[in-house]
Amino acid sequence: MSDKSFYEYVMDEIFHEIPGISSRAMFGGWGFYKEGVFFALIADNELYFKVDEDNKKDYEDLGSEPFIYKSKKGLMTMSYWVLPEEIRDDRGKLEEWIGKSVMAGIKSKKKK
């Protein structure tokens, strides 16, 4: 479960000047879309971005971790990783990482 104040911080401070971003509540958190492509989520008051083989190393290099949750089948790891704080604070890098996560979302959708 995530609290609304963290969601508001993300929308007002991190994504506020980036065009084309929308959100909706889901599963006790929020999902974020850029031009209709799902690329990020908030869970347990953490902001996670979509990751694939093309951008995973960027997250690993900055010590990020994947979103892991407990299910009936055991621990499940999703292809979303915590957005490092240094990226949140760098407008140019943030836009680049959003672009990479949007591409990961597009590729993931095509695989299905």
C-alpha positions as CSV (number, residue, x, y, z in Angstrom):
1,M,0.0,0.0,0.0
2,S,1.3,3.5,-0.9
3,D,0.2,6.7,0.6
4,K,-1.2,9.5,-1.5
5,S,1.4,12.1,-0.4
6,F,4.2,10.1,-2.1
7,Y,2.1,9.9,-5.2
8,E,1.5,13.7,-5.1
9,Y,5.3,14.2,-4.6
10,V,6.0,12.1,-7.8
11,M,3.4,13.9,-9.8
12,D,4.2,17.4,-8.5
13,E,8.0,17.2,-8.2
14,I,9.3,14.5,-10.5
15,F,6.9,14.3,-13.4
16,H,5.3,17.8,-13.3
17,E,7.0,19.3,-16.4
18,I,7.2,16.2,-18.5
19,P,4.5,16.2,-21.2
20,G,2.2,13.2,-21.9
21,I,2.3,11.6,-18.5
22,S,-0.9,10.3,-16.9
23,S,-1.6,8.0,-14.0
24,R,-4.3,5.9,-12.4
25,A,-4.7,4.1,-9.1
26,M,-4.1,0.3,-9.2
27,F,-3.5,-2.5,-6.7
28,G,-3.0,-0.2,-3.7
29,G,-0.5,2.0,-5.7
30,W,-0.4,3.9,-8.9
31,G,0.6,3.2,-12.5
32,F,2.1,5.8,-14.8
33,Y,1.8,6.1,-18.6
34,K,3.6,8.2,-21.2
35,E,1.5,8.8,-24.3
36,G,-0.5,5.7,-23.2
37,V,2.4,3.4,-22.6
38,F,2.7,1.9,-19.1
39,F,6.3,2.7,-17.9
40,A,6.3,3.1,-14.1
41,L,4.5,2.3,-10.9
42,I,4.4,3.2,-7.3
43,A,4.2,0.4,-4.8
44,D,5.0,0.6,-1.0
45,N,6.0,4.2,-1.4
46,E,8.7,3.5,-4.0
47,L,8.8,4.6,-7.6
48,Y,9.7,1.8,-10.0
49,F,10.5,2.1,-13.8
50,K,10.0,-0.6,-16.4
51,V,13.3,-2.4,-17.1
52,D,14.4,-4.8,-19.9
53,E,17.7,-6.1,-21.2
54,D,18.5,-2.7,-22.8
55,N,18.3,-0.7,-19.6
56,K,18.7,-3.1,-16.7
57,K,22.4,-2.5,-16.3
58,D,21.8,1.3,-15.8
59,Y,19.8,0.4,-12.7
60,E,22.3,-2.3,-11.5
61,D,25.2,0.2,-11.8
62,L,23.4,2.6,-9.5
63,G,22.6,0.0,-6.9
64,S,18.8,-0.2,-7.7
65,E,16.7,-3.2,-6.9
66,P,13.7,-4.9,-8.6
67,F,10.2,-4.8,-7.3
68,I,9.6,-8.1,-5.5
69,Y,6.3,-9.2,-4.0
70,K,4.9,-12.2,-2.2
71,S,2.3,-14.4,-4.0
72,K,0.8,-17.8,-3.4
73,K,3.6,-19.2,-5.7
74,G,6.3,-17.5,-3.5
75,L,8.4,-14.4,-4.2
76,M,7.8,-12.9,-7.6
77,T,10.3,-10.4,-9.2
78,M,8.8,-8.0,-11.7
79,S,10.6,-6.1,-14.5
80,Y,10.3,-2.8,-12.6
81,W,13.3,-1.4,-10.7
82,V,13.5,1.5,-8.1
83,L,14.3,4.8,-9.9
84,P,17.6,5.9,-8.3
85,E,17.4,9.2,-6.5
86,E,20.2,10.8,-8.5
87,I,18.1,10.2,-11.7
88,R,15.1,11.8,-10.0
89,D,17.1,15.0,-9.5
90,D,18.6,15.2,-13.0
91,R,16.0,16.4,-15.5
92,G,18.0,15.3,-18.6
93,K,18.7,11.9,-17.2
94,L,15.1,11.5,-16.0
95,E,13.7,12.2,-19.4
96,E,16.3,9.7,-20.9
97,W,15.3,7.0,-18.4
98,I,11.6,7.6,-19.0
99,G,12.2,7.1,-22.7
100,K,14.1,3.9,-22.2
101,S,11.3,2.6,-19.9
102,V,8.6,3.6,-22.4
103,M,10.6,1.6,-25.0
104,A,10.8,-1.4,-22.6
105,G,7.0,-1.1,-22.2
106,I,6.4,-1.0,-25.9
107,K,8.6,-4.1,-26.5
108,S,7.0,-6.0,-23.7
109,K,3.5,-5.3,-25.1
110,K,4.7,-6.6,-28.6
111,K,5.9,-9.9,-27.1
112,K,2.5,-10.6,-25.7
